[in-house]
């Protein structure tokens, strides 16, 4: 059974969707560790409910990104993690983890990349008055939301939609799409060999 680490900074709704898929048997994997860079974030409570260990840290307690990523890497190796899942982790992954997990880090983003990368993709889409947006799952590279796209799914945005309604549509897709993409990747034995 493949071991995953989920990196999250906030509420952890995508973490919960993945953990629930594992619990229901639709995703054959184990979340070995949750990594959180904001101690006290809601994702920690969600992980506790599932009995999953949490590595919580303050990035500013370290002299550099390389230093805290080396600390994380040690924990990932100790836990036997094979795939890193970013689920609302609001920090760019640095060279230390990118090298160690090349082709084995994925992220979910609330837009149809390459449109609206970075922060507040939903706000960017609404400001641009697009009628179609969606969700992208992609491999992580050194850029911000620039890695190769694995899968995408669209949503329609009406001029009458509030931000909360658009967020609801996006989350509904995310919570279904992310576990399904992880399942597909774990079935694909070439994971980790992509460049």
C-alpha positions in Angstrom: 0.0 0.0 0.0 1.4 3.4 -1.0 2.2 5.9 1.7 1.3 9.5 1.2 2.1 12.8 3.0 -0.4 15.6 2.8 0.9 19.1 3.1 -1.7 21.7 4.2 -1.8 25.2 5.7 -5.4 25.7 6.4 -8.8 24.0 7.0 -7.8 20.7 5.3 -11.0 20.0 3.4 -9.1 18.3 0.6 -7.1 16.3 3.1 -10.4 15.1 4.6 -11.7 14.2 1.1 -8.6 12.1 0.5 -8.7 10.5 4.0 -12.4 9.7 3.6 -11.7 8.1 0.2 -9.1 5.9 1.9 -11.5 5.0 4.7 -14.3 4.1 2.2 -11.9 1.9 0.2 -12.0 3.9 -3.1 -8.3 4.9 -2.7 -5.8 2.2 -1.7 -3.3 4.2 0.2 -2.3 5.3 3.6 -1.7 8.9 4.7 1.4 8.4 6.8 1.9 12.1 7.8 0.2 15.5 7.6 2.7 18.3 7.3 1.4 21.7 8.4 3.4 25.0 8.3 0.8 26.9 10.4 0.5 25.3 13.9 -3.1 25.4 15.1 -4.6 25.2 11.6 -7.9 23.3 11.3 -6.3 20.5 9.3 -4.5 19.4 12.5 -7.9 18.6 14.2 -9.1 16.8 11.1 -5.9 14.7 11.0 -6.4 13.9 14.7 -9.9 12.6 14.0 -8.5 10.2 11.5 -5.7 9.2 13.8 -3.0 10.5 11.4 0.2 11.9 12.8 0.9 15.6 12.2 4.3 17.3 11.7 3.6 20.9 12.6 6.4 23.6 12.4 7.0 27.3 12.3 9.1 28.1 9.2 10.5 31.2 10.8 12.1 29.0 13.5 14.6 27.8 10.9 17.5 29.8 9.4 16.5 28.8 5.8 14.0 26.9 3.7 16.7 24.2 3.1 17.0 23.7 6.9 13.2 23.1 7.5 12.9 21.1 4.3 15.7 18.8 5.4 13.9 18.3 8.7 10.7 17.5 6.8 12.6 15.2 4.5 13.9 13.2 7.4 10.3 12.7 8.8 9.0 11.7 5.3 11.8 9.1 4.9 11.2 7.8 8.4 7.5 7.4 7.6 8.2 5.7 4.2 6.4 8.3 2.2 6.3 7.7 -1.6 4.1 10.6 -2.8 3.6 14.2 -1.5 0.1 15.7 -1.9 -0.2 19.4 -1.6 -3.6 20.4 -0.4 -3.8 24.1 0.3 -0.1 24.3 1.3 0.6 28.0 0.9 4.3 27.7 0.4 6.5 27.0 -2.6 8.4 23.7 -2.4 12.2 24.3 -2.4 15.0 22.4 -4.1 15.6 20.0 -1.1 12.2 18.3 -1.4 11.9 18.8 -5.2 15.1 16.8 -5.7 14.3 14.1 -3.2 10.7 13.6 -4.5 11.2 14.5 -8.2 8.0 13.5 -10.1 6.3 12.6 -6.8 4.8 15.9 -5.6 1.4 16.9 -6.9 -0.8 20.0 -6.2 -4.4 21.0 -6.7 -5.2 24.5 -7.8 -8.6 26.2 -8.1 -8.4 27.4 -11.7 -7.8 26.0 -15.2 -4.0 26.5 -15.3 -2.2 28.2 -16.9 -4.9 30.8 -16.2 -5.0 32.4 -12.8 -1.9 30.9 -11.1 -0.9 31.9 -7.6 -3.0 33.3 -4.7 -6.7 33.9 -4.9 -7.3 32.1 -8.2 -11.1 32.3 -7.6 -11.0 36.0 -7.0 -8.8 36.4 -10.2 -11.3 34.4 -12.2 -14.3 36.4 -10.9 -12.6 39.7 -11.5 -11.8 38.6 -15.1 -15.5 37.8 -15.5 -14.8 34.4 -17.1 -17.7 32.1 -17.6 -15.7 28.9 -17.3 -13.1 28.1 -14.6 -12.3 24.9 -12.8 -9.7 22.8 -11.0 -6.2 21.6 -12.1 -4.1 18.8 -10.6 -0.5 19.1 -11.6 3.0 18.0 -10.8 5.0 20.4 -8.8 8.2 22.1 -10.1 10.2 25.1 -8.9 7.7 27.6 -10.3 4.3 28.7 -8.9 1.6 26.4 -10.4 3.8 25.8 -13.5 4.3 22.0 -13.4 2.9 19.6 -16.0 -0.8 19.2 -15.8 -2.2 15.8 -14.9 -6.0 16.5 -15.0 -8.5 19.3 -15.1 -12.2 19.7 -14.7 -14.4 22.7 -15.5 -17.1 24.6 -13.6 -19.4 27.3 -15.0 -19.5 30.7 -13.4 -22.7 32.7 -13.7 -22.7 36.5 -13.3 -25.2 36.0 -10.4 -22.8 33.6 -8.5 -21.4 34.9 -5.2 -17.9 34.1 -4.3 -19.2 31.6 -1.8 -21.1 29.8 -4.5 -18.1 29.7 -6.8 -16.0 28.4 -4.0 -18.6 25.7 -3.3 -18.6 24.6 -7.0 -14.7 24.5 -7.0 -14.6 22.5 -3.7 -17.2 20.0 -4.9 -14.9 19.3 -7.9 -11.7 19.2 -5.9 -13.1 16.7 -3.3 -14.1 14.3 -6.1 -11.2 14.9 -8.6 -8.2 14.8 -6.2 -8.8 11.3 -4.7 -9.5 10.0 -8.2 -6.3 11.4 -9.7 -4.2 10.1 -6.8 -5.8 6.7 -7.3 -4.9 6.8 -11.0 -1.3 7.9 -10.3 -0.8 5.1 -7.8 -2.0 2.5 -10.4 0.6 3.9 -12.8 3.8 2.3 -11.9 5.8 5.0 -13.7 5.2 7.6 -11.0 8.4 9.2 -10.0 10.0 8.7 -13.4 8.5 11.8 -15.0 10.6 14.8 -15.7 
